[in-house]
């Protein structure tokens, strides 16, 4: 079975621009979460979507938004990009809303560079 | 607030030597704990998890971890390290709010000498 797939793998944007990152979960997984990993740090939670509804949001500004589609794929949108948004963006899927007995499976991430 | 501390930023071991990576957590109740590994340019791969029961959990690639409530620790161990184990290792605890949020430590980068 295919794992979590993310696109694109790398992206370079200019400050002030907008970016859309995409994620396809493992087949049968209804939950998608997004994490930001700045170089040298652990991943930080951005959003979780389950059954197409936002279930959790981390401490990120409103410039960050996301949605989940009927096929459970997801998009992460970031507006008005800042240099500090440069990071590896990780998508993770799981079968249920909570991590109890339903661990997260991560994709390989999208490397975003803002210049 | 919940947090995870990985005291060692970098660790270097010789191939064949034993390994222990430290993890301490802050959490009010019984935590759900995880270890993930990240190779360069890759996402995170789950090594093992602790939800309840036996405090010594076995994972993939020969890794194990021991949950010690009295020390608020969940250290990762491997008896004999292989060169392919060189990677970054992250300890994480589940956020108590009920959704799929993990709180990660800052990671420990493992280098393996031949």
Interface residues (C-beta under 8 A of the other chain):
Chain A: X4 X31 X33 X40 X41 X42 X43 X44 X45 X48 X50 X55 X56 X58 X90 X92 X94 X97 X98 X99 X100 X101 X103 X104 X105 X106 X107 X108 X109
Chain B: X4 X32 X34 X36 X41 X42 X43 X44 X45 X46 X49 X51 X90 X92 X94 X95 X97 X98 X99 X100 X101 X102 X103 X104 X105 X106 X107
